[in-house]
Amino acid sequence: MEKLEKIPDWLTTGITYLLPISGDSKEVRNYQPFMCLTNLYKTLTGIRAKKIVHTFGRVEHTVSTAKSMLPWK
């Protein structure tokens, strides 16, 4: 297994803004947080997400194939 390394803080640090969504601007519940992260972070998480989806797609196919071979189905 590969040795995992800590992700540098600069890669995962961003600026959070509260954007008004509707209603009274004095109410906290009428705001939505919006975080600005680096493009590199967005790129890396996008790549990782695609790998995860691809892996789970293979697992799902394997499980459904295995289920179809069960004698008590």
C-alpha beads as a LAMMPS data file, in Angstrom:
LAMMPS data file: protein, C-alpha beads

73 atoms
72 bonds

1 atom types
1 bond types

-500.0 500.0 xlo xhi
-500.0 500.0 ylo yhi
-500.0 500.0 zlo zhi

Masses

1 110.0

Atoms # bond

1 1 1 0.000 0.000 0.000
2 1 1 1.233 3.494 -0.795
3 1 1 2.276 5.832 1.981
4 1 1 -0.245 8.669 2.286
5 1 1 1.060 12.187 2.598
6 1 1 -0.576 15.150 4.288
7 1 1 -2.198 17.618 1.904
8 1 1 -0.556 21.049 2.183
9 1 1 -2.680 23.668 3.948
10 1 1 -2.387 26.119 1.048
11 1 1 -4.169 23.635 -1.200
12 1 1 -7.239 23.252 1.012
13 1 1 -7.507 26.788 2.399
14 1 1 -10.076 29.084 0.882
15 1 1 -12.102 32.203 1.484
16 1 1 -15.715 31.760 2.565
17 1 1 -18.337 34.318 1.632
18 1 1 -21.927 34.401 2.848
19 1 1 -24.231 35.109 -0.076
20 1 1 -27.824 36.213 0.497
21 1 1 -30.327 33.774 -0.992
22 1 1 -33.683 35.406 -0.192
23 1 1 -35.785 37.060 2.457
24 1 1 -34.707 39.332 5.267
25 1 1 -30.964 40.077 5.115
26 1 1 -30.868 40.332 8.922
27 1 1 -31.682 36.602 9.273
28 1 1 -28.657 34.251 9.206
29 1 1 -30.732 31.433 7.670
30 1 1 -31.176 33.542 4.528
31 1 1 -27.497 33.239 3.633
32 1 1 -25.600 30.449 1.933
33 1 1 -21.854 29.871 2.409
34 1 1 -19.745 29.970 -0.736
35 1 1 -16.077 28.961 -0.577
36 1 1 -13.440 29.975 -3.101
37 1 1 -10.699 27.339 -3.417
38 1 1 -7.696 27.087 -5.700
39 1 1 -8.142 25.737 -9.224
40 1 1 -5.568 23.052 -8.470
41 1 1 -7.731 21.750 -5.600
42 1 1 -10.798 21.680 -7.855
43 1 1 -8.846 19.830 -10.547
44 1 1 -7.465 17.212 -8.152
45 1 1 -10.830 16.557 -6.497
46 1 1 -12.449 16.236 -9.923
47 1 1 -9.892 13.632 -10.976
48 1 1 -10.325 11.756 -7.681
49 1 1 -14.115 11.822 -8.022
50 1 1 -13.913 10.302 -11.507
51 1 1 -11.691 7.493 -10.203
52 1 1 -14.114 6.795 -7.356
53 1 1 -17.112 6.704 -9.699
54 1 1 -15.230 4.413 -12.073
55 1 1 -14.244 2.080 -9.208
56 1 1 -17.742 1.935 -7.738
57 1 1 -19.170 1.304 -11.183
58 1 1 -16.941 -1.759 -11.463
59 1 1 -17.865 -2.894 -7.950
60 1 1 -21.579 -2.462 -8.662
61 1 1 -21.247 -4.516 -11.855
62 1 1 -19.343 -7.245 -9.978
63 1 1 -21.929 -7.373 -7.192
64 1 1 -24.858 -7.562 -9.607
65 1 1 -23.092 -10.325 -11.547
66 1 1 -22.383 -12.233 -8.345
67 1 1 -26.003 -11.856 -7.190
68 1 1 -27.267 -13.263 -10.481
69 1 1 -25.192 -16.407 -9.862
70 1 1 -26.655 -17.116 -6.400
71 1 1 -28.520 -20.452 -6.302
72 1 1 -31.389 -19.108 -4.162
73 1 1 -32.233 -16.187 -6.405

Bonds

1 1 1 2
2 1 2 3
3 1 3 4
4 1 4 5
5 1 5 6
6 1 6 7
7 1 7 8
8 1 8 9
9 1 9 10
10 1 10 11
11 1 11 12
12 1 12 13
13 1 13 14
14 1 14 15
15 1 15 16
16 1 16 17
17 1 17 18
18 1 18 19
19 1 19 20
20 1 20 21
21 1 21 22
22 1 22 23
23 1 23 24
24 1 24 25
25 1 25 26
26 1 26 27
27 1 27 28
28 1 28 29
29 1 29 30
30 1 30 31
31 1 31 32
32 1 32 33
33 1 33 34
34 1 34 35
35 1 35 36
36 1 36 37
37 1 37 38
38 1 38 39
39 1 39 40
40 1 40 41
41 1 41 42
42 1 42 43
43 1 43 44
44 1 44 45
45 1 45 46
46 1 46 47
47 1 47 48
48 1 48 49
49 1 49 50
50 1 50 51
51 1 51 52
52 1 52 53
53 1 53 54
54 1 54 55
55 1 55 56
56 1 56 57
57 1 57 58
58 1 58 59
59 1 59 60
60 1 60 61
61 1 61 62
62 1 62 63
63 1 63 64
64 1 64 65
65 1 65 66
66 1 66 67
67 1 67 68
68 1 68 69
69 1 69 70
70 1 70 71
71 1 71 72
72 1 72 73
